[in-house]
């Protein structure tokens, strides 16, 4: 359609007899139909727009991977491969800021070519879990003698002589208390100091920091046997530089205009040939498009190297009016910035909670704190972070470049105390005008309070839940205020238990925000400030329109959800189909509670935003526009509008889930699970053992279904928590290391899936799916808080409630310690668990059959 692929040079392998050329007329006819549906756009512009979106997605994927591994792609050449790679290479490189591209003669067949030349390899790995010490050479020798022999035998079995096989041994090293090993190649004579030095160099490159106070652990040893393969080296041919003439001329559509281009045949070019774009190079297995501003050169090894010969003009005159193609591009760009922020945060974070469980969120906001785009992180964070940014703006009339703020205050924009939001303003190039905001929210493993993990079910006021942070200036014009921060975190009545961890995680959030600022500045350089600001509005307008289309199909409804505590969440949804608007009214919800089952207003907004967003089929960012056609009514004095100093820690994890269930009931979507499940353990009596442990167990057991339109997807196993999207981890790892180590860890028993129990599980498409089960043996001091024992999740269509979670506590008798049998304490709650008791947690999702009791 755009002329980059010439049918005359493409194999005639199409049609019923596989002897026809590409059908240009058919493609032109289809795009002509598109052009009729999009006024003001030619068929070529639409086709070029599809390519632009694809190129942007490819560039974003490369950028994300490079950020994850700590590489700056602008310092490298882009290696092009695949039959279509050469058509897009210049465009992808421009988006990445790269100026050189390497294209091998067989790049269109690179995988097959590489396999033919590759060595034969076999790898074996053994778990180790030992400190890195002076006996490391003995460990390596033992591994090579056992698993190394197995790998050599496998390679030799493929015809490779034993004398031609060599071993490469790698140590999988990590800091104690973390779960991110790095492979370090073993060299004969290496000692622990040399290995630690190489490990820390790699750790700094990937994660941005090292920790000299932590022990390095050998998690595993892997041994790879390598042999065979072709000892092939491509020849070099020295030749003078030539400027060949094109065999013919053509034109292709790119950058919004037709480009006159020369056509060169690869067979006619010899090493030393050089020509400038726009041009098309036809190779036997691919087509290479040399875009305007680029130059192609054939090297002495007969490779093609493309180099940008003109400085890329970054600012593009594309206008500020909404364009459907650019709307998709900017949707992806804004989301990509948030994703890169998330990768930076994960790489530099200190705690298991943020680094490995990924309990964090990153987002981009406009000048007025309206959510523009987010990465697919935690919905309960993303729908409420705007209130935190609004609070920063409201309470700080003078904000300067280099300032960074932190907030967790539930009564001033926050949700609950463990979630600390770090907000960074984005200024213009002259540092005169505030343009945007970026923010990251992380769930800190401990923020103080009366119990480790800061999620105590016994907390009755906000002071007992931890350190209250309200509009704290974390960085003052580029200066990190560490002394003031430590004083804040350790000066509360119930201070944090691991201030080093909190400070380092906050530094990671600052670094993540800095990444977002840098990427927004690059976007302004590329498109211009007026365009970026315009499309921040356009993406919100598009989201508002998408939700409005959904509202036009809904009808009035209401739902009353009873929680285990006896309180109610009542919601009434009134739809105005003519105006395509809805009112979500929580009038009738129970009053503010004396316990911590209170949810601040931002949590309710997050639940509403999430539920209505998942009803939109289109791939749009979850942003402020989604709430534009929705009016939310939350009466004062209810558990959804608590007043200071009410406790709120359960509101963010339990009440929010209940709100989603209420809204899902009103919208006739199926339930997933009754409640989130909180499990906190720790040791507070001995100062040297004051450790906080992972605040939630549920996310180690249950995966999130990321698909929208939950009503369409029956039998989704391992039900998830609606507003939680953190990574399911390994419970054995969590309870052996946790957030800082377990002085008295619970012992994990059987952990795995539980088959669905619907009566018609095999016959009905809406029958029950699989759940999960975990068994823990309590440590010397343990408390259990379990929910969903009374009110189970509602079923779909027939409306029967799903199977409720079963939480048993079993006391082990000495004679039955191995079998795990003993006295049962059903529905155990806080305060009833003592050493030696086995805690059983079991959850089964069901959507169809009638209620029945667990046997």
Residue pairs with C-beta under 8 A, 6 or more apart in sequence:
1 27
1 28
1 31
1 43
1 44
1 47
1 253
2 44
2 47
2 48
2 51
2 252
2 253
2 254
3 250
3 251
3 252
3 253
3 258
4 87
4 252
4 254
4 280
4 287
4 289
5 22
5 87
5 287
6 250
6 263
6 280
6 282
6 287
7 21
7 22
7 24
8 21
9 282
9 287
10 21
10 22
12 19
12 20
12 21
13 19
14 20
14 21
14 22
14 23
28 43
31 43
31 44
31 46
31 47
32 43
34 41
34 43
34 46
35 41
35 42
35 43
35 46
38 46
38 324
41 49
41 324
41 325
44 253
44 258
45 253
45 256
45 325
46 325
47 253
48 253
48 254
48 256
49 324
49 325
49 326
49 328
50 325
51 88
51 91
52 91
52 325
52 329
53 325
53 328
53 329
53 332
54 88
55 88
55 91
55 92
55 95
56 95
56 329
56 332
56 333
57 332
58 88
58 92
59 92
59 95
59 96
60 332
60 333
60 336
60 339
62 73
62 92
62 96
63 73
63 96
63 336
63 340
64 336
64 339
64 340
64 343
66 72
66 73
67 340
67 343
67 344
67 347
67 515
68 206
68 343
68 346
68 347
69 206
70 205
70 206
70 207
70 208
70 347
73 96
73 97
73 98
74 96
74 97
74 98
74 99
76 98
77 98
77 100
77 101
77 102
77 305
78 89
78 92
78 93
78 96
78 98
78 100
78 101
78 102
79 101
79 102
80 86
80 89
80 101
80 102
80 103
80 107
81 104
81 107
81 108
81 110
81 111
82 107
82 108
82 110
82 286
83 108
83 285
83 286
84 286
85 103
85 107
85 108
85 286
86 103
86 107
86 108
86 281
86 283
86 286
86 287
86 288
86 289
87 286
87 287
87 288
87 289
88 289
89 101
89 103
89 288
89 289
89 306
90 101
90 277
90 289
90 290
90 291
90 294
90 306
91 254
91 291
93 99
93 100
93 101
93 306
93 308
94 291
94 308
94 312
97 312
99 307
99 308
100 305
100 306
100 307
100 308
101 305
101 306
101 307
102 303
102 304
102 305
103 288
103 303
103 304
103 305
103 306
104 110
104 113
104 303
105 266
105 283
105 302
105 303
105 304
106 113
106 285
107 285
107 286
108 283
108 285
108 286
109 285
116 230
117 229
117 230
117 232
118 229
119 226
119 227
119 228
119 229
120 155
120 158
120 160
120 226
120 227
120 228
120 229
121 155
121 224
121 225
121 226
122 150
122 151
122 152
122 154
122 155
122 224
122 225
123 151
123 222
123 223
123 224
123 225
124 147
124 148
124 150
124 151
124 222
124 223
124 224
125 147
125 172
125 220
125 221
125 222
125 223
126 143
126 146
126 147
126 220
126 221
126 222
127 219
127 220
128 139
128 172
128 218
128 219
128 220
128 221
129 217
129 218
129 219
130 139
130 217
130 218
131 176
131 215
131 216
131 217
131 218
132 171
132 173
132 192
132 195
132 196
132 215
132 216
132 217
132 218
133 192
134 191
134 192
136 171
136 190
136 191
136 192
136 195
136 218
137 190
137 191
139 218
139 221
140 169
140 171
140 186
140 221
143 169
143 221
143 223
144 167
144 169
144 223
147 221
147 223
148 167
148 169
148 223
148 225
151 167
151 223
151 224
151 225
152 162
152 165
152 167
152 225
154 225
155 165
155 225
155 226
155 227
155 228
156 162
156 165
156 227
158 228
159 228
160 227
160 228
161 227
164 227
164 228
165 225
165 226
165 227
166 225
166 226
166 227
167 223
167 224
167 225
167 226
168 185
168 223
168 224
168 226
169 185
169 186
169 221
169 222
169 223
169 224
170 183
170 184
170 185
170 186
170 221
170 222
170 223
170 224
171 183
171 184
171 186
171 195
171 218
171 221
172 181
172 182
172 183
172 218
172 219
172 220
172 221
172 222
173 181
173 182
173 183
173 184
173 195
173 196
173 199
173 216
173 217
173 218
173 219
174 180
174 181
174 182
174 216
174 217
174 219
175 203
175 211
175 214
175 215
175 216
175 217
176 214
176 215
176 216
176 217
176 737
176 741
177 214
177 352
177 737
177 738
177 739
177 740
177 741
178 352
178 355
178 356
178 737
179 352
179 356
179 729
179 730
179 733
179 737
180 207
180 355
180 356
181 219
181 220
182 199
182 202
182 203
182 206
183 222
184 195
184 198
184 199
184 202
186 195
187 194
192 216
195 216
196 216
199 216
200 210
203 209
203 210
204 210
206 347
207 347
207 348
208 344
208 347
208 348
208 511
209 348
209 350
209 504
211 350
234 301
234 302
235 301
236 300
236 301
237 270
237 271
237 300
237 301
237 302
238 271
238 300
239 270
239 271
239 272
239 300
240 272
241 272
241 273
241 274
242 270
242 272
242 273
242 274
243 273
243 274
243 275
244 264
244 268
244 269
244 273
244 275
245 262
246 262
246 263
246 264
246 275
246 279
247 263
247 264
247 265
247 268
248 262
248 263
249 260
249 261
249 262
249 263
250 261
250 263
250 280
251 258
251 259
251 260
251 261
252 258
252 259
252 261
252 278
252 280
252 289
253 259
254 278
254 289
254 291
254 292
255 291
255 292
259 278
259 292
260 278
261 277
261 278
261 279
261 280
261 290
262 275
262 278
262 279
262 280
263 279
263 280
263 282
264 275
264 279
264 280
264 281
264 282
264 296
265 282
266 281
266 282
266 283
266 284
267 284
269 281
269 298
270 298
271 298
271 299
271 300
271 301
271 302
272 298
272 300
273 297
273 298
274 295
274 296
274 297
274 298
275 290
275 295
275 296
276 290
276 294
276 295
276 296
276 309
277 289
277 290
277 291
277 292
277 293
277 294
277 295
277 296
278 290
278 291
278 292
279 289
279 290
279 296
280 287
280 288
280 289
280 290
281 287
281 288
281 289
281 290
281 296
281 304
288 296
288 304
288 306
290 296
290 306
292 310
293 308
293 309
293 310
293 312
294 306
294 307
294 308
294 309
295 306
295 307
295 308
295 309
296 304
296 305
296 306
297 304
297 305
297 306
297 307
298 304
298 305
299 305
314 525
314 526
315 525
315 526
315 527
315 528
316 526
316 527
316 528
316 531
318 326
318 527
318 531
319 531
320 530
320 531
320 534
320 535
321 534
322 534
322 535
322 538
322 541
322 542
326 535
327 535
327 538
327 539
327 542
330 532
330 535
330 538
330 539
331 373
331 539
331 542
331 619
331 620
331 621
333 523
334 364
334 372
334 373
334 536
334 539
334 621
335 373
335 374
335 375
335 621
336 519
337 364
337 373
337 438
337 516
337 519
337 520
337 523
338 362
338 363
338 364
338 373
338 374
338 375
338 377
338 516
339 362
339 375
339 376
340 515
340 516
340 519
341 362
341 375
341 438
341 440
341 512
341 513
341 515
341 516
341 519
342 358
342 360
342 361
342 362
342 375
342 377
342 440
342 512
344 508
344 511
344 512
344 514
344 515
345 354
345 360
345 362
345 440
345 442
345 508
345 509
345 511
345 512
346 354
346 355
346 358
346 360
348 507
348 508
348 511
348 512
349 355
349 360
349 442
349 504
349 505
349 508
350 500
350 501
350 504
350 505
350 508
351 444
351 445
351 501
351 504
351 505
351 739
351 740
352 445
352 694
352 734
352 737
352 738
352 739
353 359
353 442
353 443
353 444
353 445
353 694
353 695
353 739
354 360
354 442
354 443
354 444
354 505
354 508
356 727
356 729
357 694
357 699
357 726
357 727
357 729
358 377
358 726
358 727
359 378
359 442
359 443
359 699
359 726
360 377
360 378
360 381
360 440
360 441
360 442
360 443
360 509
361 374
361 375
361 377
361 378
361 381
361 382
361 385
361 440
361 441
362 374
362 375
362 377
362 438
362 439
362 440
362 441
362 512
362 516
363 371
363 372
363 373
363 374
363 375
363 382
363 385
363 438
363 439
363 440
364 371
364 372
364 373
364 374
364 436
364 437
364 438
364 516
364 520
365 371
365 372
365 385
365 386
365 389
365 436
365 437
365 438
365 439
366 372
366 436
366 437
366 533
366 536
366 537
367 434
367 435
367 436
367 437
368 393
369 386
369 389
369 390
369 393
369 437
370 386
370 540
370 623
370 624
371 382
371 383
371 385
371 386
371 622
371 623
371 624
372 436
372 536
372 539
372 540
372 621
372 623
372 624
373 539
373 621
373 623
374 382
374 621
374 622
374 623
376 706
376 725
377 725
378 441
378 723
378 724
378 725
378 726
379 606
379 609
379 610
379 622
379 722
379 723
379 724
379 725
380 415
380 603
380 606
380 607
380 610
380 652
380 653
380 656
380 723
380 724
381 415
381 419
381 441
381 606
382 606
382 609
382 622
383 602
383 605
383 606
383 607
383 608
383 609
383 610
383 622
384 415
384 602
384 603
384 605
384 606
385 421
385 439
385 441
386 602
386 624
387 413
387 414
387 601
387 602
387 605
388 407
388 413
388 414
388 421
388 423
388 439
388 441
388 602
389 413
389 421
389 423
389 437
389 439
390 413
391 407
391 409
391 412
391 413
391 471
392 399
392 405
392 407
392 413
392 423
392 471
393 399
395 412
395 471
396 403
396 405
396 471
396 473
399 425
399 434
400 477
401 425
401 427
401 431
401 477
402 475
402 476
402 477
402 478
402 479
403 424
403 425
403 473
403 475
403 476
403 477
404 422
404 423
404 424
404 473
404 474
404 475
404 510
404 513
405 422
405 423
405 424
405 471
405 472
405 473
405 474
406 420
406 421
406 422
406 423
406 469
406 472
406 474
406 506
407 413
407 414
407 420
407 421
407 423
407 469
407 470
407 471
407 472
408 414
408 416
408 417
408 418
408 419
408 420
408 421
408 447
408 467
408 468
408 469
409 468
409 469
409 470
409 471
410 416
410 417
410 462
410 600
410 642
410 648
410 651
411 462
411 600
411 642
411 643
411 644
412 470
412 471
413 421
413 602
414 421
414 600
414 602
415 599
415 600
415 602
415 603
415 606
415 648
415 651
415 652
416 465
416 600
416 648
416 649
416 651
416 652
416 653
417 447
417 448
417 449
417 454
417 462
417 465
417 466
417 467
417 468
417 469
417 649
418 443
418 444
418 445
418 446
418 447
418 454
418 455
418 466
418 649
418 695
419 441
419 442
419 443
419 444
419 652
420 441
420 442
420 444
420 447
420 469
420 506
420 509
421 439
421 440
421 441
422 439
422 440
422 441
422 442
422 474
422 506
422 509
422 510
422 512
422 513
423 437
423 438
423 439
423 513
424 437
424 438
424 439
424 510
424 513
424 514
424 516
424 517
425 434
425 436
425 437
426 434
426 435
426 436
426 437
426 438
426 516
426 517
426 520
426 521
427 433
427 434
427 435
428 435
428 529
429 521
429 524
435 520
435 529
435 533
436 520
436 536
438 513
438 516
438 517
438 520
439 513
440 509
440 512
440 513
442 505
442 508
442 509
443 695
443 726
444 454
444 496
444 501
444 502
444 505
445 453
445 498
445 501
445 692
445 693
445 694
445 695
445 739
445 740
446 452
446 453
446 454
446 466
446 496
446 497
446 498
446 501
446 502
446 692
446 739
447 454
447 465
447 466
447 467
447 489
447 496
447 502
448 454
448 465
448 466
448 467
448 489
448 492
448 494
448 495
448 496
448 497
449 456
449 459
449 464
449 465
449 466
449 494
450 456
450 458
450 459
450 464
450 465
450 494
451 458
451 459
451 680
451 682
451 684
451 783
452 497
452 680
452 681
452 682
452 683
452 684
452 690
452 691
452 692
452 693
453 680
453 681
453 682
453 692
453 693
453 694
453 695
454 465
454 466
454 649
454 692
454 695
455 649
455 653
455 678
455 680
455 695
455 696
456 464
456 465
456 649
456 680
457 595
457 596
457 650
457 678
457 783
457 785
457 830
458 464
458 783
458 830
459 465
459 596
459 647
459 649
460 594
460 595
460 596
460 647
461 645
461 646
461 647
462 468
462 644
462 645
462 646
462 647
462 648
463 492
463 493
463 494
463 645
464 494
464 647
465 596
465 647
465 648
465 649
466 492
466 494
466 496
467 488
467 489
467 492
467 494
467 495
467 496
468 492
469 488
472 484
472 485
472 488
473 481
474 480
474 481
474 485
474 506
474 510
475 481
475 510
480 507
480 510
482 503
485 503
485 506
486 499
486 503
489 495
489 496
489 499
489 502
489 503
490 496
490 499
496 502
497 682
497 684
497 690
497 691
497 692
498 690
498 691
498 692
498 739
498 740
501 739
501 740
520 532
523 532
524 532
539 620
539 621
539 623
539 625
540 623
540 624
540 625
540 628
541 625
542 620
542 625
543 616
543 620
543 621
543 622
543 623
543 624
543 625
543 626
543 628
544 625
544 626
544 628
544 629
545 625
546 616
546 618
546 620
546 626
547 612
547 613
547 615
547 616
547 625
547 626
547 627
547 628
547 629
547 630
548 580
548 581
548 629
549 580
549 616
550 612
550 615
550 616
551 575
551 577
551 580
551 581
551 582
551 629
551 630
552 577
552 580
554 573
554 575
554 577
554 582
554 667
555 575
556 572
556 573
556 574
556 575
557 572
557 573
557 666
557 667
557 668
558 570
558 571
558 572
558 573
558 666
559 570
559 571
559 662
559 663
559 665
559 666
560 568
560 569
560 570
560 588
560 662
561 568
561 569
561 570
561 658
561 661
561 662
561 665
561 791
562 568
562 790
562 791
563 569
563 597
563 654
563 655
563 658
563 675
563 787
563 791
564 675
564 787
564 788
564 789
564 790
564 791
565 593
565 595
565 597
567 589
567 590
567 593
567 597
567 639
568 588
568 589
568 590
569 586
569 589
569 590
569 639
569 640
569 655
569 658
569 659
569 661
569 662
570 586
570 587
570 588
570 589
570 662
571 584
571 585
571 586
571 589
571 659
571 662
571 663
571 666
572 583
572 584
572 585
572 587
572 588
572 666
573 582
573 583
573 584
573 585
573 663
573 666
573 667
574 582
574 583
574 585
575 581
575 582
576 582
576 583
580 629
581 629
581 630
581 631
582 629
582 630
582 631
583 630
583 631
583 632
583 633
584 608
584 630
584 631
584 632
584 633
584 663
585 633
586 604
586 632
586 633
586 634
586 635
586 638
586 640
587 633
587 635
589 634
589 635
589 638
589 639
589 640
590 638
590 639
591 637
591 638
591 639
592 598
592 637
592 638
592 639
592 641
592 642
592 643
592 646
593 639
593 642
593 646
595 647
595 650
596 646
596 647
596 648
596 649
596 650
596 651
597 639
597 650
597 651
597 654
597 655
598 639
598 640
598 642
598 646
598 647
598 648
598 650
598 651
598 655
599 639
599 640
599 642
599 648
599 651
599 652
599 655
599 656
599 659
600 641
600 642
600 648
600 651
601 634
601 640
601 641
603 640
603 651
603 652
603 655
603 656
603 659
604 632
604 634
604 640
604 656
604 659
605 627
605 632
606 656
606 723
607 656
607 659
607 660
607 663
607 722
607 723
608 627
608 630
608 632
608 659
608 663
609 622
609 626
609 627
610 622
610 660
610 722
610 723
611 660
611 663
611 664
611 667
611 669
611 722
612 626
612 627
612 630
613 622
613 626
613 708
614 669
614 708
614 709
614 710
615 667
615 669
615 708
615 709
616 626
616 708
617 708
617 709
634 640
634 641
635 641
637 643
639 651
639 655
640 655
640 659
642 648
642 651
650 678
653 676
653 678
653 696
653 721
653 724
654 675
654 676
654 678
654 787
656 722
656 723
657 673
657 674
657 675
657 676
657 721
657 722
657 723
658 675
660 722
660 723
661 671
661 674
661 722
661 793
661 794
664 670
664 671
664 710
664 722
665 671
665 794
668 711
669 710
669 711
670 710
670 711
670 714
670 766
670 794
670 795
670 796
670 847
671 793
671 794
671 795
671 796
671 802
671 847
672 705
672 710
672 716
672 719
672 720
672 721
672 722
672 793
672 845
673 702
673 719
673 720
673 721
673 722
673 788
673 793
673 805
673 843
673 845
674 787
674 788
674 791
674 792
674 793
674 802
674 804
674 805
675 721
675 787
675 788
675 805
676 696
676 698
676 721
676 724
676 787
677 696
677 697
677 698
677 786
677 787
677 788
677 805
677 841
677 843
678 695
678 696
678 697
678 698
678 785
678 787
679 696
679 697
679 776
679 784
679 785
679 841
680 693
680 695
680 783
681 693
681 742
681 745
681 746
681 779
681 782
681 783
682 690
682 691
682 692
682 693
683 689
683 690
683 691
683 743
683 744
683 781
684 690
685 781
686 743
689 743
689 744
691 738
691 739
691 740
691 741
691 742
691 743
692 739
692 740
693 738
693 739
693 742
694 700
694 734
694 738
694 739
696 724
697 731
697 774
697 841
698 721
698 724
699 721
699 724
699 726
699 727
699 728
699 729
700 728
700 729
700 730
700 731
700 734
701 718
701 728
701 731
701 751
701 772
701 774
701 843
702 718
702 719
702 720
702 721
702 728
702 772
702 843
703 718
703 720
703 728
704 720
704 721
704 724
704 725
705 713
705 716
705 720
706 725
707 713
711 796
714 765
714 766
714 767
714 769
714 796
714 847
715 756
715 765
715 766
715 767
715 768
715 769
716 769
716 845
717 753
717 756
717 769
717 770
717 771
717 845
718 753
718 769
718 770
718 771
718 772
719 769
719 771
719 793
719 843
719 845
731 748
731 751
731 774
732 748
732 751
735 742
735 745
735 746
735 747
735 748
735 776
736 742
736 745
738 745
742 779
744 779
744 780
744 781
745 779
746 776
746 777
746 778
746 779
746 782
746 839
747 776
747 777
748 774
748 775
748 776
748 777
749 774
749 775
749 776
749 777
749 820
749 838
750 773
750 774
750 775
751 772
751 773
751 774
751 775
752 772
752 773
753 770
753 771
753 772
753 773
754 770
754 771
754 772
754 773
754 842
754 843
754 844
755 761
755 770
756 767
756 768
756 769
756 770
756 771
756 844
756 845
756 846
757 768
757 803
757 844
757 846
757 849
757 852
758 764
758 767
758 768
758 846
758 847
758 848
758 849
759 767
759 848
759 849
759 850
760 767
760 848
760 849
761 767
761 768
764 848
766 795
766 796
766 797
766 847
766 848
767 846
767 847
767 848
767 849
768 802
768 803
768 844
768 845
768 846
768 847
768 848
768 849
769 845
769 846
769 847
770 844
770 845
771 803
771 842
771 843
771 844
771 845
772 842
772 843
773 840
773 841
773 842
773 843
774 840
774 841
774 842
775 820
775 838
775 839
775 840
775 841
776 838
776 839
776 841
777 812
777 836
777 837
777 838
777 839
778 784
778 833
778 834
778 835
778 836
778 837
778 838
778 839
779 835
780 835
781 835
782 833
782 834
782 835
782 837
782 839
783 830
783 831
783 833
784 807
784 809
784 828
784 829
784 830
784 832
784 833
784 839
785 829
785 830
786 805
786 807
786 827
786 828
786 829
786 841
787 805
788 804
788 805
788 843
789 804
789 805
789 807
789 827
790 804
791 801
791 804
792 801
792 802
792 803
792 804
792 805
792 851
793 801
793 802
793 845
794 801
794 802
795 801
795 802
795 846
795 847
795 848
795 849
796 847
796 848
797 847
797 848
798 848
798 850
800 846
800 848
800 849
800 850
800 851
801 851
802 844
802 845
802 846
802 847
803 844
803 845
803 846
803 852
803 854
804 854
805 841
805 842
805 843
806 826
806 840
806 841
806 842
806 843
806 854
807 826
807 827
807 828
807 839
807 840
807 841
807 842
808 824
808 825
808 826
808 827
808 828
808 838
808 839
808 840
809 824
809 825
809 826
809 828
809 832
809 833
809 837
809 838
809 839
809 840
810 820
810 821
810 822
810 823
810 824
810 825
810 837
810 838
810 840
811 822
811 823
811 825
811 836
811 837
811 838
812 820
812 822
812 836
812 837
812 838
813 822
813 823
816 822
820 838
822 838
825 832
825 837
828 837
828 839
833 839
842 854
